[in-house]
Amino acid sequence: MRLFFVVLLCLIPHFLTGNSYQKERFGLWVVRYAVTTKADIDKVLTTAIELNITDIFFQVRALGHTYYNSQWEKKADNIKGDFDPLDYAIKQSGSFGIRIHAWVNMFYVWAGDRFPSDKNHIVNRRSDFILRNGGFPDYNSLKNEGHEGFFLDPKVADVQDDLLEILKELAMNYDLDGIHLDYYRYPSLAYSFTPASRTLYMLENIYDPWQVYQSSQTYTEYRGYEVFLYADRTYRNSLAGVLSGYLERISKIVKSIQPDLKVSVAVKPDPVEAKHRYFQDWLNWIQRDVCDFVVLMNYRTDWLEFKAVLKQLTDQNLKEKIMIGISTYNQNVEAVLKRLEAVRKGNFSGFSIFSYNYLDENRTYFLSLRRQIFAWR
């Protein structure tokens, strides 16, 4: 602990110089495995200061477990006793001007062949509301189709209320700078159904949406192509509307508790793909101030593809609400620096590095990145 503060005192001049120069956010995602002890968090903060980080996205919920003291969900087993990682991180970071955002995995709640043994785990309590394509999903099939695991249905009121209790708890009990929502999306069109949401949709729109896609050819032959197009468009718009409406509700409620709290969402980077494949209508969100900003997960290793995402975004007023996420795990330091420079030249609100964990596990990479960032900045 003493060594931690000695290191920080040595780094403060660099940190303050960096902050006086920059207006943009320089973020760092910290995955939950790195925040289980005080020593872990001290190391995170040391690294953040060495890189001139202004904002830490600190993962506090994943797979139905929390990394803070919660009355709603069980704390992760690898955290000992009453230790509250989030509380400790907030208190330690305050002196150095680093903003802490509670990073919450939303609808993605479980991965694995077997469900957790804890009957109170959300995936057990709300198993009826796990998204599926027809029958109950098989984990291996989900993985083979490119999905992370099991997602809860965003349309169902009980699911929304459960997750809101967690967000309200964070806003009420912690002096946070922000709440950062991840996996705030549908996994795909194919896996966008539950019996409950199908029933709700039929009550609102007469027809069962799953039947539209069970066999689109049969549906088209029976109903006609124009009817299929109408049904498809209407259903897709409804999915985007569910996420947009719920996000608006989240922002309103957490800001009623902490008015200065920033609500952000990690989103797919291409706005067209995000809206039509994952139903994240994030351009609409920032245009209407439904959330304060978004972080585009632009992890593309192909330079032209990375730049193409940035070139789509030309409205400077919207750029001020967009951070660009840049990956380290799949590209070298030079590629990362090239992307950081492009983001700065594009006048976005900042960038966030994914992830601290990779930098911590690859110290040579980290040292090279740190050296070049200080020279660059």
C-alpha positions as CSV (number, residue, x, y, z in Angstrom):
1,M,0.0,0.0,0.0
2,R,2.8,2.4,0.9
3,L,4.6,1.7,-2.3
4,F,1.4,2.5,-4.2
5,F,1.2,6.0,-2.8
6,V,4.9,6.6,-3.4
7,V,4.4,5.7,-7.0
8,L,1.4,7.9,-7.3
9,L,3.1,10.9,-5.8
10,C,5.9,10.5,-8.3
11,L,3.4,10.4,-11.2
12,I,1.1,13.2,-10.2
13,P,3.0,15.9,-12.1
14,H,2.8,14.0,-15.3
15,F,-0.9,13.2,-14.7
16,L,-1.8,16.9,-14.0
17,T,0.2,18.1,-17.0
18,G,-1.7,15.6,-19.2
19,N,-5.1,16.7,-17.9
20,S,-4.3,20.4,-18.3
21,Y,-3.5,19.7,-22.0
22,Q,-6.4,17.5,-22.9
23,K,-10.1,18.0,-22.9
24,E,-11.0,14.6,-24.3
25,R,-11.7,11.6,-22.2
26,F,-9.0,8.9,-22.1
27,G,-10.7,5.8,-20.9
28,L,-9.7,2.3,-19.8
29,W,-11.9,-0.7,-19.4
30,V,-11.0,-2.8,-16.4
31,V,-12.4,-6.3,-16.5
32,R,-13.7,-7.8,-13.2
33,Y,-10.8,-10.3,-12.7
34,A,-8.5,-7.5,-12.0
35,V,-10.4,-5.9,-9.1
36,T,-10.8,-8.5,-6.4
37,T,-8.3,-7.1,-3.8
38,K,-7.0,-3.7,-2.6
39,A,-3.6,-4.6,-4.2
40,D,-5.3,-5.3,-7.5
41,I,-7.1,-1.9,-7.5
42,D,-4.0,0.0,-6.4
43,K,-2.2,-1.5,-9.4
44,V,-5.1,-0.5,-11.7
45,L,-4.9,3.1,-10.5
46,T,-1.1,3.2,-10.9
47,T,-1.4,2.0,-14.4
48,A,-4.2,4.5,-15.1
49,I,-2.1,7.4,-13.9
50,E,0.9,6.2,-15.9
51,L,-1.2,6.3,-19.0
52,N,-2.9,9.7,-18.2
53,I,-6.3,7.9,-18.0
54,T,-9.2,10.2,-17.1
55,D,-12.1,7.7,-17.0
56,I,-12.1,4.1,-15.8
57,F,-14.9,1.8,-16.8
58,F,-14.8,-0.5,-13.7
59,Q,-16.7,-3.7,-14.2
60,V,-19.1,-4.3,-11.3
61,R,-21.5,-6.9,-12.7
62,A,-21.2,-9.8,-15.0
63,L,-22.9,-13.2,-15.4
64,G,-25.3,-12.4,-12.6
65,H,-22.6,-11.7,-10.0
66,T,-21.5,-8.3,-8.6
67,Y,-18.1,-6.8,-7.7
68,Y,-19.6,-4.5,-5.0
69,N,-21.8,-5.1,-2.0
70,S,-25.2,-5.6,-3.4
71,Q,-28.5,-6.5,-1.8
72,W,-29.9,-7.8,-5.1
73,E,-27.3,-10.2,-6.4
74,K,-24.6,-12.4,-4.9
75,K,-21.1,-11.0,-4.8
76,A,-18.5,-12.9,-6.8
77,D,-16.9,-15.8,-5.0
78,N,-13.3,-14.6,-5.6
79,I,-13.9,-11.5,-3.4
80,K,-13.1,-12.2,0.2
81,G,-15.2,-11.1,3.2
82,D,-16.9,-7.8,3.2
83,F,-14.4,-6.1,0.8
84,D,-16.2,-3.8,-1.6
85,P,-14.0,-3.3,-4.7
86,L,-16.1,-0.4,-6.1
87,D,-16.1,1.5,-2.9
88,Y,-12.4,1.2,-2.5
89,A,-11.7,2.2,-6.1
90,I,-13.9,5.3,-5.8
91,K,-12.2,6.4,-2.6
92,Q,-8.7,5.8,-3.9
93,S,-9.2,7.5,-7.3
94,G,-10.8,10.7,-6.0
95,S,-7.5,12.4,-5.1
96,F,-6.2,11.9,-8.6
97,G,-9.2,13.2,-10.6
98,I,-9.9,9.9,-12.2
99,R,-13.6,9.4,-13.0
100,I,-15.1,6.0,-12.1
101,H,-17.9,4.6,-14.2
102,A,-19.7,1.4,-12.9
103,W,-19.5,-0.9,-15.9
104,V,-22.6,-3.2,-15.9
105,N,-23.2,-6.2,-18.2
106,M,-27.0,-6.0,-18.8
107,F,-28.9,-8.7,-20.7
108,Y,-26.0,-11.2,-21.2
109,V,-26.3,-13.2,-18.0
110,W,-24.7,-16.6,-18.3
111,A,-22.4,-18.8,-20.3
112,G,-21.9,-22.6,-19.9
113,D,-23.5,-26.0,-20.3
114,R,-24.9,-25.9,-16.8
115,F,-26.8,-23.1,-15.1
116,P,-25.5,-21.9,-11.7
117,S,-26.4,-23.9,-8.6
118,D,-27.6,-20.8,-6.8
119,K,-31.4,-20.9,-7.2
120,N,-31.5,-17.1,-6.7
121,H,-29.2,-16.4,-9.6
122,I,-31.1,-14.3,-12.1
123,V,-30.7,-16.9,-14.9
124,N,-32.5,-19.4,-12.7
125,R,-35.1,-16.9,-11.4
126,R,-35.9,-15.6,-14.9
127,S,-35.2,-18.7,-17.0
128,D,-38.6,-18.3,-18.7
129,F,-37.3,-15.0,-20.1
130,I,-34.1,-16.2,-21.7
131,L,-34.1,-15.3,-25.4
132,R,-34.5,-18.2,-27.8
133,N,-35.3,-19.2,-31.4
134,G,-38.2,-21.5,-30.9
135,G,-37.2,-24.0,-28.2
136,F,-35.0,-23.3,-25.2
137,P,-31.5,-22.5,-26.4
138,D,-28.6,-25.0,-26.2
139,Y,-25.3,-23.3,-25.1
140,N,-23.1,-25.1,-27.6
141,S,-25.5,-24.2,-30.4
142,L,-25.4,-20.6,-29.2
143,K,-21.6,-20.6,-29.3
144,N,-21.5,-22.2,-32.7
145,E,-23.7,-19.5,-34.0
146,G,-21.4,-16.8,-32.7
147,H,-23.3,-15.8,-29.5
148,E,-21.6,-15.3,-26.1
149,G,-24.2,-17.2,-24.2
150,F,-27.7,-16.6,-22.6
151,F,-29.4,-13.3,-22.9
152,L,-32.5,-12.1,-21.0
153,D,-35.4,-10.6,-22.9
154,P,-35.2,-6.7,-22.8
155,K,-39.0,-6.4,-23.5
156,V,-40.2,-8.2,-20.4
157,A,-41.1,-5.9,-17.5
158,D,-39.8,-8.2,-14.8
159,V,-36.4,-8.3,-16.5
160,Q,-36.3,-4.5,-16.8
161,D,-37.3,-4.0,-13.2
162,D,-34.7,-6.5,-11.9
163,L,-31.9,-4.7,-13.8
164,L,-33.2,-1.3,-12.8
165,E,-32.9,-2.2,-9.1
166,I,-29.2,-2.9,-9.6
167,L,-28.7,0.4,-11.4
168,K,-30.6,2.3,-8.8
169,E,-28.6,0.6,-6.0
170,L,-25.4,1.8,-7.7
171,A,-26.6,5.3,-8.1
172,M,-27.9,5.5,-4.5
173,N,-25.0,3.9,-2.7
174,Y,-21.9,5.1,-4.6
175,D,-20.4,8.4,-5.5
176,L,-20.0,7.5,-9.1
177,D,-19.2,9.6,-12.1
178,G,-21.1,7.4,-14.4
179,I,-22.9,4.1,-15.1
180,H,-21.7,2.3,-18.2
181,L,-24.0,-0.2,-19.8
182,D,-22.6,-3.2,-21.8
183,Y,-24.4,-5.9,-23.7
184,Y,-27.2,-3.5,-24.0
185,R,-28.5,-5.2,-27.1
186,Y,-30.2,-8.2,-28.6
187,P,-27.8,-11.0,-29.6
188,S,-29.4,-11.2,-33.0
189,L,-32.8,-11.2,-34.8
190,A,-32.9,-15.0,-34.6
191,Y,-32.6,-15.0,-30.8
192,S,-35.0,-12.2,-30.0
193,F,-38.0,-14.3,-28.8
194,T,-39.5,-15.6,-25.6
195,P,-43.0,-16.8,-25.0
196,A,-43.8,-13.7,-22.9
197,S,-42.6,-11.2,-25.5
198,R,-44.2,-13.1,-28.4
199,T,-47.5,-12.9,-26.5
200,L,-47.1,-9.2,-25.8
201,Y,-46.3,-8.5,-29.4
202,M,-49.3,-10.5,-30.6
203,L,-51.5,-8.5,-28.3
204,E,-50.2,-5.3,-29.8
205,N,-49.8,-6.3,-33.5
206,I,-52.1,-9.3,-34.0
207,Y,-49.5,-11.7,-35.5
208,D,-46.8,-13.9,-33.9
209,P,-43.4,-12.5,-35.0
210,W,-41.6,-15.8,-34.6
211,Q,-43.8,-17.3,-37.4
212,V,-42.6,-14.6,-39.8
213,Y,-39.0,-15.9,-39.5
214,Q,-39.6,-19.6,-38.8
215,S,-39.9,-20.0,-42.5
216,S,-39.8,-16.7,-44.3
217,Q,-40.4,-18.5,-47.6
218,T,-43.5,-20.2,-46.4
219,Y,-44.8,-17.0,-44.8
220,T,-44.1,-15.0,-48.0
221,E,-45.9,-17.6,-50.1
222,Y,-48.9,-17.6,-47.8
223,R,-49.1,-13.9,-47.0
224,G,-47.3,-12.2,-49.9
225,Y,-44.0,-10.5,-50.1
226,E,-45.3,-7.0,-49.2
227,V,-46.9,-8.4,-46.1
228,F,-43.6,-10.1,-45.1
229,L,-41.7,-6.8,-45.6
230,Y,-44.2,-5.0,-43.5
231,A,-44.1,-7.6,-40.7
232,D,-40.3,-7.7,-40.8
233,R,-39.9,-3.9,-40.7
234,T,-42.4,-3.5,-37.9
235,Y,-40.9,-6.2,-35.7
236,R,-37.3,-4.9,-36.2
237,N,-38.5,-1.4,-35.3
238,S,-40.2,-2.7,-32.2
239,L,-36.9,-4.3,-31.0
240,A,-35.0,-1.1,-31.4
241,G,-37.9,0.7,-29.7
242,V,-37.7,-1.6,-26.7
243,L,-34.0,-0.7,-26.1
244,S,-34.5,3.0,-26.8
245,G,-37.4,3.2,-24.5
246,Y,-35.8,1.3,-21.7
247,L,-32.6,3.4,-21.9
248,E,-34.6,6.6,-21.7
249,R,-36.3,5.1,-18.5
250,I,-32.9,4.2,-17.1
251,S,-31.4,7.6,-17.6
252,K,-34.4,9.3,-16.1
253,I,-34.4,7.2,-13.0
254,V,-30.7,7.2,-12.2
255,K,-30.4,10.9,-12.8
256,S,-33.3,11.5,-10.4
257,I,-31.0,9.9,-7.8
258,Q,-27.8,11.5,-9.0
259,P,-28.4,14.4,-11.4
260,D,-24.7,14.7,-12.5
261,L,-24.3,11.0,-13.2
262,K,-23.3,10.2,-16.8
263,V,-25.1,7.3,-18.5
264,S,-23.0,5.7,-21.3
265,V,-23.4,2.6,-23.4
266,A,-20.8,0.4,-25.1
267,V,-22.1,-0.1,-28.7
268,K,-21.3,-1.8,-31.9
269,P,-19.3,0.7,-34.0
270,D,-21.1,0.8,-37.3
271,P,-24.4,2.7,-36.7
272,V,-26.2,0.8,-39.5
273,E,-25.2,-2.6,-38.3
274,A,-25.8,-1.7,-34.7
275,K,-29.3,-0.6,-35.4
276,H,-30.4,-3.3,-37.8
277,R,-28.5,-6.4,-36.5
278,Y,-28.3,-5.7,-32.7
279,F,-31.1,-3.0,-32.5
280,Q,-28.8,-0.4,-30.8
281,D,-30.1,2.8,-32.4
282,W,-27.3,4.7,-30.8
283,L,-27.3,7.6,-33.2
284,N,-30.8,8.3,-32.2
285,W,-29.9,7.9,-28.5
286,I,-27.3,10.7,-28.7
287,Q,-29.3,12.9,-31.0
288,R,-32.1,12.9,-28.4
289,D,-29.9,12.9,-25.3
290,V,-31.3,9.6,-24.2
291,C,-27.8,8.9,-22.9
292,D,-24.8,11.2,-22.3
293,F,-22.4,9.4,-24.6
294,V,-21.6,6.1,-26.3
295,V,-18.3,4.2,-26.6
296,L,-17.9,2.6,-30.0
297,M,-16.2,-0.8,-29.8
298,N,-14.1,-0.2,-32.9
299,Y,-11.8,-3.2,-32.5
300,R,-11.2,-3.7,-36.2
301,T,-7.6,-4.6,-37.0
302,D,-7.9,-3.6,-40.7
303,W,-6.9,0.1,-40.9
304,L,-9.3,0.9,-43.7
305,E,-12.2,-0.7,-41.9
306,F,-11.3,1.2,-38.7
307,K,-11.2,4.5,-40.6
308,A,-14.4,3.8,-42.4
309,V,-16.3,3.7,-39.1
310,L,-14.9,7.1,-38.2
311,K,-15.7,8.6,-41.6
312,Q,-19.4,7.8,-41.2
313,L,-19.6,10.2,-38.3
314,T,-19.4,13.8,-39.5
315,D,-21.6,15.8,-37.2
316,Q,-19.3,17.6,-34.7
317,N,-22.1,18.0,-32.2
318,L,-22.6,14.2,-32.2
319,K,-18.8,13.5,-32.1
320,E,-18.7,15.3,-28.8
321,K,-20.9,12.4,-27.4
322,I,-18.8,9.6,-29.0
323,M,-15.8,7.9,-27.6
324,I,-13.9,5.4,-29.7
325,G,-13.0,2.0,-28.1
326,I,-9.6,0.7,-29.2
327,S,-8.4,-2.9,-28.6
328,T,-5.0,-4.0,-27.5
329,Y,-5.4,-7.8,-27.5
330,N,-5.4,-8.1,-31.3
331,Q,-2.9,-5.6,-32.5
332,N,0.5,-4.1,-31.8
333,V,1.4,-0.8,-30.0
334,E,2.0,1.0,-33.3
335,A,-1.4,0.1,-34.6
336,V,-3.0,1.4,-31.3
337,L,-1.1,4.7,-31.4
338,K,-2.1,5.1,-35.1
339,R,-5.8,4.7,-34.1
340,L,-5.5,7.0,-31.1
341,E,-4.1,9.7,-33.3
342,A,-6.9,9.3,-35.9
343,V,-9.5,9.6,-33.1
344,R,-7.9,12.8,-31.9
345,K,-7.7,14.3,-35.4
346,G,-11.3,13.4,-35.8
347,N,-12.3,15.6,-32.8
348,F,-14.2,12.8,-31.0
349,S,-14.8,13.2,-27.3
350,G,-12.0,10.7,-26.6
351,F,-11.1,7.1,-26.6
352,S,-11.0,4.0,-24.4
353,I,-8.5,1.2,-24.4
354,F,-9.6,-2.4,-24.1
355,S,-8.3,-3.5,-21.8
356,Y,-6.3,-2.9,-18.6
357,N,-6.1,-6.7,-18.1
358,Y,-4.3,-7.2,-21.4
359,L,-1.8,-4.5,-20.5
360,D,-1.3,-5.9,-17.1
361,E,-0.6,-9.4,-18.4
362,N,1.7,-8.1,-21.2
363,R,4.1,-5.7,-19.4
364,T,6.4,-5.2,-22.3
365,Y,3.5,-4.1,-24.4
366,F,2.3,-1.8,-21.6
367,L,5.7,-0.2,-21.2
368,S,6.1,0.5,-24.9
369,L,2.6,2.0,-25.0
370,R,3.2,4.1,-21.9
371,R,6.5,5.4,-23.3
372,Q,5.0,6.4,-26.7
373,I,1.9,7.9,-25.2
374,F,4.0,10.2,-23.0
375,A,6.1,11.2,-25.9
376,W,3.0,11.7,-28.1
377,R,1.0,13.7,-25.5
